[in-house]
Amino acid sequence: MTFDKRAFWQDLLTNKTPPKATAFLGFELIAFDPDAGWVEAAFTLPEHATNPGGDAQGGFVSAMLDEVMSLAGSIAQDG
């Protein structure tokens, strides 16, 4: 059995069913182009993932970057 990454991300785009950790970050996949290898996404962190000033904690920013970069890499690799 093989894992079809393109089908996984297409399902994420159309059905909006991300993994739990991705959902925690408030991830929204807006668009992607497998041929060009780019991804457009947005994040809405829950309030409890922010610092006292209301800004995103650095670790969560890193996690958001990890989500987008791994997605772009996955898509580009298979594209």
Secondary structure, DSSP 4 states (H G I P E B T S, - for coil): ----HHHHHHHHHHH----HHHHHTT-EEEEEETTTTEEEEE----GGGB-TTSPBPHHHHHHHHHHHHHHHHHHHHH-
